[in-house]
């Protein structure tokens, strides 16, 4: 029996993947569905390794590749994503396969067949290549202490102590400071979150990274989401989803 782990932050996508796996091979056991890098770190630290992982590259708290900064992954991976620009990154780590959403049954079948053909030597070689993804930053635990933000014809240094949250849409990213100043920043949240101290900053959802010391009130919403209140005005309400609420509450109390 093949035991698989699914790392996917879109419920519809994970449900569709489970249904397709069961259709292809009813004996496949889905151990768990995780939605973020941090959930995956905790789950893999507390459970036996699965046989195979299906992992979306774009997760709720950042790029899946940041997972390799935090733990030694001992399981082959099939990467899934709706964004084909990530293909080269996926192939660079010698993944079992790369599936572009919406996933087709024929492509999923191909990925499973490819995995089944791998022998022990193939898996060992794969894991050796995966280990090379571990950057020196993991050992030194160095995180950004400041951001250099372009401002007209200058670069404005912003200490991370000044940052209340970082907000992003499809069009732009903005850094919201505790003094209520808002600065445009031409980087995605995915590229930012991995360089921030996880004890101080949390990826609340796909739009927001929030500083822990700026969370002044947590409101339990009617659908079990958490509404975060900050001492500054935001462009839209800052929610933590129901599925990430427990992770957020643990984060708020875990670090000193």
C-alpha positions in Angstrom: 0.0 0.0 0.0 1.3 3.4 -1.0 1.1 6.1 1.7 1.0 9.7 0.5 1.0 13.1 2.1 -0.7 16.0 0.4 0.5 19.6 1.0 -2.1 21.9 -0.6 -3.8 25.0 0.7 -6.8 25.0 -1.7 -9.5 22.6 -0.4 -11.0 22.0 -3.8 -7.6 21.1 -5.3 -6.8 18.6 -2.4 -10.2 17.0 -2.6 -9.9 16.6 -6.4 -6.4 15.1 -6.0 -7.6 12.6 -3.4 -10.5 11.5 -5.6 -8.2 11.1 -8.6 -5.7 9.0 -6.5 -8.5 6.7 -5.3 -9.8 6.3 -8.8 -6.4 5.4 -10.1 -5.5 3.1 -7.2 -8.0 2.5 -4.4 -5.2 1.0 -2.2 -3.4 4.4 -1.9 -3.7 5.8 1.6 -3.8 9.6 2.1 -2.2 10.1 5.5 -3.0 13.8 5.9 -3.6 17.1 4.0 -1.5 20.0 5.2 -1.8 23.6 4.1 1.4 25.4 4.9 5.2 25.0 5.3 5.0 25.3 9.1 2.2 22.7 9.4 4.4 20.4 7.3 7.5 20.9 9.4 5.5 20.0 12.6 3.7 17.0 11.0 6.9 15.5 9.5 8.7 15.9 12.8 6.0 13.9 14.6 5.1 11.2 12.1 6.8 8.5 10.1 7.7 9.6 6.5 5.2 8.9 3.8 6.1 7.0 0.6 5.4 10.0 -1.6 4.5 13.7 -1.2 2.2 15.8 -3.5 3.2 19.4 -2.8 1.8 22.6 -4.2 4.7 25.0 -4.7 2.6 28.1 -3.7 1.4 27.6 -0.1 -0.4 29.9 2.3 2.8 30.9 4.2 5.2 31.0 1.2 7.1 29.0 -1.3 7.2 25.2 -0.6 11.0 25.4 -1.3 11.5 27.1 2.1 10.6 23.7 3.6 14.1 22.5 2.8 15.5 25.4 4.9 14.0 23.9 8.0 14.0 20.1 7.8 15.6 17.2 5.9 13.0 15.9 3.5 13.4 12.1 3.2 10.6 11.5 0.7 10.3 11.9 -3.1 8.0 14.8 -4.1 5.5 15.4 -6.9 5.2 19.2 -7.3 1.9 20.7 -8.3 1.1 24.3 -9.1 -1.0 26.6 -11.2 2.0 28.6 -12.2 4.3 27.1 -14.8 7.1 29.6 -14.2 8.0 27.5 -11.2 8.7 24.4 -13.4 12.5 25.0 -13.6 12.7 25.3 -9.9 10.8 22.0 -9.4 13.0 20.1 -11.9 16.1 21.6 -10.4 15.5 19.5 -7.2 14.9 16.4 -9.4 11.3 15.9 -8.3 9.5 12.7 -9.3 7.3 14.8 -11.6 5.8 18.2 -12.1 2.0 18.6 -12.5 0.4 21.7 -13.7 -3.1 22.5 -12.4 -5.8 21.5 -13.2 -4.2 18.1 -12.9 -5.2 15.5 -15.5 -5.7 11.9 -14.6 -3.3 10.8 -17.3 -0.5 13.0 -15.9 -1.1 11.8 -12.4 -1.0 8.2 -13.5 2.3 8.9 -15.3 3.8 10.4 -12.1 2.7 7.4 -10.0 4.1 4.9 -12.5 7.4 6.8 -12.6 7.6 6.6 -8.8 6.8 2.9 -8.7 9.7 2.3 -11.1 12.2 3.9 -8.8 14.5 1.5 -7.0 16.4 2.1 -3.8 19.4 3.5 -5.6 17.1 6.0 -7.4 15.7 7.2 -4.1 19.1 7.5 -2.4 20.4 9.6 -5.4 17.3 11.7 -5.2 17.6 12.4 -1.5 21.3 13.4 -2.0 20.3 16.0 -4.5 17.5 17.3 -2.2 20.0 17.8 0.6 22.0 20.2 -1.6 19.0 22.6 -1.3 19.9 23.3 2.3 21.4 26.8 2.3 23.9 28.1 4.8 21.2 30.4 6.2 19.6 27.4 8.0 22.8 26.9 10.0 23.4 30.5 10.9 19.7 31.3 11.5 20.2 34.7 9.9 17.1 36.7 9.2 16.6 40.1 7.7 16.9 42.9 10.2 15.9 45.6 7.7 14.5 46.1 4.2 15.9 48.4 1.5 12.8 49.9 -0.2 13.1 51.9 -3.4 11.6 55.3 -2.8 11.8 57.6 -5.9 15.5 57.9 -6.6 16.6 56.6 -3.2 16.8 53.4 -1.2 15.0 53.7 2.1 16.3 51.4 4.9 13.5 50.2 7.1 14.2 48.3 10.3 12.0 45.2 10.7 11.1 46.6 14.2 9.2 49.3 12.4 7.1 46.9 10.3 3.5 46.2 11.3 2.5 44.1 8.3 3.2 43.5 4.6 0.2 43.5 2.3 0.2 42.2 -1.3 -2.3 42.0 -4.2 -1.9 40.8 -7.8 -0.8 44.4 -8.6 1.6 45.5 -5.8 3.1 44.9 -2.4 3.1 47.4 0.3 4.9 47.6 3.7 2.8 49.1 6.5 4.8 50.7 9.2 3.9 51.2 12.9 4.0 54.9 12.4 1.2 54.4 9.8 3.4 55.1 6.8 2.8 52.9 3.8 5.7 52.1 1.3 5.5 50.3 -2.0 7.8 47.3 -2.2 8.4 45.5 -5.5 8.6 41.9 -4.1 6.2 39.1 -3.6 5.2 37.8 -0.2 6.6 34.4 -1.3 10.1 35.9 -1.8 9.9 37.9 1.5 8.6 35.4 4.1 11.5 33.0 4.0 14.0 35.7 5.0 11.9 36.9 8.0 12.3 35.6 11.6 9.4 33.1 12.0 9.3 34.1 15.7 8.3 37.6 14.7 6.4 37.4 11.5 3.5 35.1 10.4 2.0 34.6 6.9 -1.6 35.1 7.9 -3.0 34.5 4.4 -2.1 35.0 0.8 -2.4 38.8 1.2 -0.8 39.5 4.6 2.4 38.9 6.6 1.9 40.3 10.1 4.3 41.2 12.9 3.5 39.5 16.1 4.0 42.6 18.3 1.4 44.4 16.3 -1.5 42.0 16.9 -3.5 43.9 19.5 -6.7 41.9 19.5 -7.9 38.6 18.1 -11.6 38.2 17.3 -13.1 34.8 16.8 -15.3 35.2 13.6 -18.6 33.5 13.0 -17.0 30.8 10.7 -14.1 30.1 13.1 -11.7 32.4 11.3 -9.7 34.8 13.3 -9.9 38.5 12.7 -6.7 40.3 13.7 -6.8 43.9 14.9 -3.7 46.1 14.4 -3.2 49.6 15.7 -3.1 50.9 12.1 -5.6 51.2 9.3 -5.5 48.3 6.8 -6.8 48.2 3.2 -9.0 45.2 4.1 -9.8 43.0 7.1 -6.9 40.8 8.2 -8.2 37.2 8.6 -6.5 34.0 9.6 -8.5 31.1 8.0 -10.2 28.4 10.0 -7.7 25.9 8.9 -4.7 27.9 10.1 -6.3 29.3 13.3 -4.8 26.7 15.5 -1.3 27.2 14.0 -1.6 30.9 14.5 -2.7 30.6 18.1 0.2 28.3 18.7 2.6 30.8 17.1 1.3 33.6 19.2 2.1 31.7 22.4 5.1 29.7 21.4 7.9 32.3 21.2 9.1 34.6 23.9 
